[in-house]
Amino acid sequence: MSLARRQFMEMLAQGWTLRAACTALGIARATGQRWKNGYVVRSEGGTVKVVPPLEPLALRPISSRFLSEEERIQIADLASNGAGPTAIGAVLGRSPSTISRELRRNEHPTGQYRPFHAHSLAATRRRRVRPLKLAARPTLDAFVRSKLEQRWSPQQISRALKTAHPNDPTMQLATESIYVAIYRPSSGLLRGPAPSPLRTGRDHRRAHTRQIRAGRRFAQPMLSVHERGFDPADRTVAGHWEGDLIVGPHNRSAIGTLVERQTRYVRLLHLPAHNSSALHAALVRLLNELPPPLRRTLTWDQGTEMAKHLEITADTGTKIYFCDAASPWQRGSNENTNGLLRQYFPKSTNLAVHTPHDLARVESELNRRPRITLGDRTPADLFELLLASGNHPALQ
């Protein structure tokens, strides 16, 4: 392990954030993330090379029965000067067989003995990797695989197992256990060279970031989200929607996305063109299918596609509110949904090829997933209850 990498791991062990450690050492944050989390290299020929993360155990204090990093440095110096295992063992107070085994087991691929490489190998061997629970239970493994194919998240799968088998711990699985099975390169249980089964496509852990910007750029007249009349966390009343577009390359194609804030029910808009006229027609058609209590408000960003927002309000009775510029968290349900939709409609792909039937199929799949925020009920079930209710009460 190089000096910079060792310092990096020591700082993380002391509680430094990844960003702070990278800044202090003068390395790129992406480099620090690769050191901490490892990474995968895929060649055009289809071969995969997994570069493991740095081993934290290399920095953990260990029993004096084991060789320390300082002793390995001495071994390397003495061996380079021609000393044999007996002479080195006498200097270190170790058995000659210990030195001989160390030189043999931790030899570098170049044929040399390198102390930092040897110390990392020894620390890696100290790690006792427990067998995965999925490996011992084919029924559990099949269930997890099937739900991942349906684009369920590990958290949704874990909750579903607990609900289906409340009194059988052997058929329950923690969310982290599913992530471990996906991220552990050697497991081969959920993926091999194939892409990650996660909706994000992620095959390694990644730090969470948030970029906060402020500003306003939408011309009046408009209604601001701050005038909406209820707190962003208040979801007690049905009929309030959040919307946006997901767009294709060069903004030449788009799909409209709507989410009902209380039930998280998703509707997708097929847009023959990416302009305000197409969005106006699609929104009027969809909103007028709903009873007035279920189309109270719509919160959107300040995109030019909403240039006809006053006409939409006049045709549907739905008030349209706009978020602050560059503030997507003000319609967080819709932003989260758009992230889920990108697995069905990847970035840099032409969205115009998807038919209304394709959008309906995706709608159905999203709305039939259980949500933890809904008490493991599905958006479709809750929205159907609202439609069947005459007064649209708050959900309990």
GIWO-V603738 format. One record per backbone hydrogen bond with DSSP energy under -1.0 kcal/mol. NH is the residue of the N-H (numbers start at 1). CO is the residue of the C=O. E is the energy in kcal/mol with one decimal. If there is no record, write none. Layout:
nh->{NH | NH}
co->{CO | CO}
e->{E | E}
//
This chain:
nh->{6 | 7 | 8 | 9 | 10 | 11 | 12 | 13 | 14 | 15 | 16 | 21 | 22 | 23 | 24 | 25 | 26 | 27 | 32 | 33 | 34 | 35 | 36 | 37 | 38 | 39 | 41 | 43 | 46 | 49 | 51 | 54 | 58 | 59 | 66 | 72 | 73 | 74 | 75 | 76 | 77 | 78 | 79 | 80 | 82 | 83 | 88 | 89 | 90 | 91 | 92 | 93 | 94 | 99 | 100 | 101 | 102 | 103 | 104 | 105 | 106 | 108 | 111 | 118 | 119 | 120 | 121 | 122 | 123 | 124 | 125 | 126 | 141 | 142 | 143 | 144 | 145 | 146 | 147 | 148 | 149 | 151 | 152 | 157 | 158 | 159 | 160 | 161 | 162 | 163 | 164 | 165 | 168 | 171 | 172 | 178 | 179 | 180 | 181 | 182 | 183 | 184 | 187 | 201 | 225 | 227 | 228 | 234 | 241 | 242 | 243 | 244 | 246 | 248 | 251 | 252 | 255 | 256 | 257 | 258 | 259 | 260 | 261 | 264 | 267 | 269 | 275 | 279 | 280 | 281 | 282 | 283 | 284 | 285 | 286 | 287 | 288 | 289 | 290 | 294 | 295 | 296 | 297 | 298 | 299 | 300 | 306 | 307 | 309 | 312 | 313 | 314 | 315 | 316 | 317 | 319 | 321 | 322 | 323 | 325 | 327 | 330 | 331 | 335 | 336 | 337 | 338 | 339 | 340 | 341 | 342 | 343 | 345 | 354 | 359 | 360 | 361 | 362 | 363 | 364 | 365 | 366 | 367 | 369 | 371 | 374 | 375 | 376 | 380 | 382 | 383 | 384 | 385 | 386 | 387 | 388}
co->{2 | 3 | 4 | 5 | 6 | 7 | 8 | 9 | 10 | 12 | 11 | 17 | 18 | 19 | 20 | 21 | 22 | 22 | 28 | 29 | 30 | 31 | 32 | 33 | 34 | 51 | 49 | 47 | 43 | 41 | 39 | 35 | 55 | 56 | 63 | 68 | 69 | 70 | 71 | 72 | 73 | 74 | 75 | 76 | 79 | 78 | 84 | 85 | 86 | 87 | 88 | 89 | 89 | 95 | 96 | 97 | 98 | 99 | 100 | 101 | 102 | 112 | 108 | 114 | 115 | 116 | 117 | 118 | 119 | 120 | 121 | 122 | 137 | 138 | 139 | 140 | 141 | 142 | 143 | 144 | 145 | 148 | 147 | 153 | 154 | 155 | 156 | 157 | 158 | 159 | 160 | 161 | 165 | 168 | 169 | 174 | 175 | 176 | 177 | 178 | 179 | 180 | 184 | 198 | 322 | 224 | 225 | 231 | 297 | 259 | 299 | 257 | 255 | 253 | 248 | 249 | 246 | 269 | 244 | 267 | 242 | 265 | 240 | 260 | 258 | 256 | 273 | 275 | 276 | 277 | 278 | 279 | 280 | 281 | 282 | 283 | 284 | 286 | 287 | 291 | 292 | 239 | 239 | 319 | 241 | 321 | 303 | 304 | 306 | 308 | 309 | 310 | 311 | 312 | 313 | 296 | 298 | 223 | 300 | 215 | 324 | 327 | 328 | 331 | 332 | 333 | 334 | 335 | 336 | 337 | 338 | 340 | 341 | 351 | 355 | 356 | 357 | 358 | 359 | 360 | 361 | 362 | 363 | 366 | 377 | 371 | 372 | 371 | 367 | 378 | 379 | 380 | 381 | 382 | 383 | 384}
e->{-2.5 | -2.7 | -2.3 | -2.4 | -2.3 | -2.4 | -2.0 | -2.2 | -1.4 | -1.4 | -2.5 | -2.5 | -2.3 | -2.3 | -2.5 | -1.8 | -1.0 | -2.2 | -1.9 | -2.3 | -2.0 | -2.4 | -2.4 | -3.0 | -2.2 | -2.2 | -3.0 | -2.2 | -1.7 | -2.8 | -3.1 | -3.0 | -1.7 | -2.0 | -1.8 | -1.9 | -1.9 | -1.9 | -2.4 | -2.3 | -2.3 | -2.8 | -2.8 | -2.1 | -1.6 | -2.3 | -2.6 | -2.6 | -1.9 | -1.6 | -2.3 | -1.5 | -2.3 | -1.6 | -2.7 | -2.6 | -2.1 | -2.5 | -1.6 | -3.1 | -2.0 | -3.0 | -2.7 | -2.6 | -2.4 | -2.0 | -2.2 | -2.3 | -2.1 | -2.2 | -2.0 | -1.2 | -2.4 | -2.7 | -1.9 | -2.4 | -2.4 | -2.3 | -2.1 | -2.3 | -2.0 | -1.6 | -2.7 | -2.3 | -2.5 | -2.2 | -2.2 | -2.2 | -1.9 | -2.2 | -2.4 | -2.3 | -1.3 | -1.8 | -1.5 | -1.3 | -1.9 | -2.6 | -1.9 | -1.5 | -3.1 | -2.5 | -1.4 | -1.1 | -2.2 | -2.1 | -1.4 | -2.0 | -2.4 | -2.3 | -2.9 | -1.8 | -2.2 | -2.9 | -1.6 | -1.5 | -2.2 | -1.9 | -2.9 | -2.6 | -2.4 | -2.5 | -3.1 | -2.4 | -2.4 | -3.0 | -1.2 | -1.8 | -2.4 | -2.2 | -2.2 | -2.7 | -2.3 | -2.0 | -2.3 | -2.9 | -1.9 | -1.3 | -1.5 | -2.2 | -1.8 | -1.4 | -1.3 | -2.4 | -2.4 | -2.7 | -1.7 | -1.6 | -1.5 | -2.1 | -2.1 | -2.1 | -2.1 | -1.6 | -2.7 | -2.0 | -2.8 | -3.0 | -2.4 | -1.3 | -1.2 | -1.9 | -1.9 | -1.9 | -2.6 | -2.0 | -2.6 | -1.7 | -1.6 | -2.3 | -1.1 | -1.3 | -2.7 | -1.3 | -2.0 | -2.2 | -2.0 | -1.9 | -2.7 | -2.4 | -1.9 | -2.5 | -2.7 | -1.3 | -2.3 | -1.0 | -1.6 | -2.5 | -2.6 | -1.9 | -2.6 | -2.2 | -1.6 | -1.8 | -2.4 | -1.9}
//
